[in-house]
Amino acid sequence: MKSLSKTASILFVAMGIFAQPAFAEGNLAANGTDLTLSIDTENLTFSQNEWQLETGKYYRIDITSDGGEEIAVVAPELWRNSWINQIVVNDLEVKAADLYSVEFDDAGTFNISFVPVRPGEYKIYVPGYETRGLSGTFIVK
């Protein structure tokens, strides 16, 4: 038993000597990928219906509505499985711990900066209009 205890002690000391902290090189947010989603409420269309993303990669998505109708755009599973850096509206930044939807009362743009952390297929849609053209899918690998 003493031998096992001594071996374990030596192992822990060696781990402390040789273990080095991990540091990331560069600034993840400096080289983000820009995405866009324009919403036409008159013709009930998204400008794009599918996005291919990678886990651990930084993205900035501009979600723009023409303001023809009050709508909410939801993607709760994507946001729940992403690290959200910030949400920008009219050059005002919001640091959010969680996000469910963004709501348009008039024409405008939300810019959401995020990093997907879990692979999967995630829906983005306007509730009540998802079967009429206002829906899409984020495929995160």
N, C-alpha and C positions, 0 to 999 in steps of 0.2 A: 504494500500500500504506500510505503514511504517512497518507493521508486517511482510509482505513478504520480504522486504528488510533486516530486522533484522534476519529473519530465514535463508535467503540465506547467510548472513555474517557469522552466527554461523556455518553453514554447511561447508563453505569454510575453516574456521579456523580449524574445527574438521578434515577435510580431510587432511590439512597440518600437523596436529599433529600425526595422525594415519597412514598416508601414508608412506610406506617404499620403498626405491629403490629396484628393483629386481636385484639380482646377480646370475649368473650361477655358479654352482659348478663344479669344475674340468676344464679340458682342452678338449674341443670338438675334436680338431685335434689330440690328443694323442692316441686315440683308434679308428682310422679310419679302415674301411673295405677295404681290397685290392681286386681289380677286375682286370681281364686281358682280352685283346682282341688281338689275334695274327692273322695276315692277310697273307694268302697264295695267292700271286698274280698269281702263275702258275696254281693252281687248282681252283682259284676264290672262296675261302672259308674264312669265319670268324671262329675262334675257338669256338665261342659261338654266339648264335643268340638272346638270351633273358636274361635280367637281371632284378631281382626284387629288387627295392630300396625303401627306406622310406624317407619321407620328414624330414628334420632336422637332418639327420644322415650324418656323414662325410665319404667320399669315396675317394680312390686313385685308378685311373685306369691306367694301363700300356697298351698303344696301340703300338703294335710292328708290323712292316712290314718286310717281307723277302727281300725287295729291288729289286725284280724281275722287277718291273715296277714303274714308277712315278705315285703316286696316292695322292689324297686328301681324307681325312676322315672327313665327316661333320655330325654334330649333333646340328644344330643351335637352335632348340627348347629346347633341354635339357639344353644347356649352358645358354640360355636366361632365363630359369626358375630355375637356380642354382646360388648359390654364389660360385665363383671360387676363391680358395685360391691362387693357384700357378700352373704354368706349368713348368716342369723340363725336360731339354734336356741336356744330357752329364754333369750332375751335375751342370748345370747352371739354375738358377731359374728366371722365368718371372712372374711378378705380373700383371695379366690382368684384366681389367675392363669388357671386353666382349670377346667372342670367337665365331668364326664361324666354322673354320676347322683347322686341322693340316695336313701338307703336307709332304710327304716322297719323297725325290729325290733319296735316297739310303736306305739301310737297317738301321734300328734304332728303338728307343723307345721314345715315349713321355709319361711322367707321369703327369696326370692332377688330382689335388686335388680339390674336390668340395663338396658342400652340396646342394642337391635338395630342393627347397623351395615351389614348387607347384606340386600337384599330376597330373598325366596324363600319356599318352603313347607317348614316344618320339623316333623317328627313328634315327639311326646312319647308315651311308651308304657311299659308294664310288660312286660319281656321274657317271652315265653311266654304272655302273655295279650292281646296286641295284636289278635288276630283274634276274641277273645271279649268285647270291649267296653272294655278298658283301653287306649285309645289316643285321640289327638287330633292336631290340626294347628294350628300357628301360621302364619298367613299374614302375612308382613311385606312391606309396600309401601314 
